[in-house]
Amino acid sequence: MTDPIIREVRRIRKQIEEENHNDWKALDQYFRAKQKERKNQPVTYKPKKLPDRGVA
């Protein structure tokens, strides 16, 4: 038995893919446009430099 939330997420994913003709470039543009519509900016973290361990 599949979780109803998982079924809903998969249904929506399939719908979005069909609307964009399963084209990866179109999907990329779609999600980038959706991201710009949001007021909250995506979280980004600067990479942390690892400490020098003296290993060659």
C-alpha positions in Angstrom: 0.0 0.0 0.0 1.4 3.3 -1.1 1.2 6.4 1.2 -1.4 8.9 -0.1 1.1 11.8 0.2 3.6 9.9 -2.0 0.8 9.2 -4.6 -0.1 12.9 -4.7 3.5 14.0 -5.1 4.0 11.5 -7.9 0.8 12.6 -9.6 1.8 16.3 -9.5 5.3 15.5 -10.7 3.9 13.5 -13.7 1.5 16.4 -14.5 4.3 18.9 -14.5 6.4 16.6 -16.7 3.5 16.2 -19.2 2.9 20.0 -19.3 6.6 20.4 -20.3 6.6 17.5 -22.7 9.1 15.6 -20.6 11.8 18.0 -21.9 14.5 18.5 -19.3 15.4 22.0 -20.5 11.8 23.0 -20.3 11.5 21.5 -16.9 14.6 23.4 -15.8 13.1 26.7 -17.0 9.8 25.9 -15.3 11.4 25.3 -11.9 13.7 28.3 -12.2 10.7 30.5 -13.0 8.8 29.0 -10.0 11.8 29.6 -7.8 11.9 33.3 -8.9 8.2 33.7 -8.0 8.9 32.7 -4.4 9.6 35.5 -2.0 12.0 33.5 0.0 15.4 33.0 -1.6 16.8 29.5 -1.7 19.2 28.7 1.0 22.8 28.5 0.0 25.8 27.8 2.1 29.4 28.8 1.4 31.7 25.8 1.3 33.8 25.4 4.4 37.5 24.9 4.1 38.7 21.7 5.7 41.5 21.9 8.2 44.9 21.0 6.9 45.7 17.5 8.3 49.3 17.4 7.1 48.6 14.3 4.9 50.2 14.3 1.5 
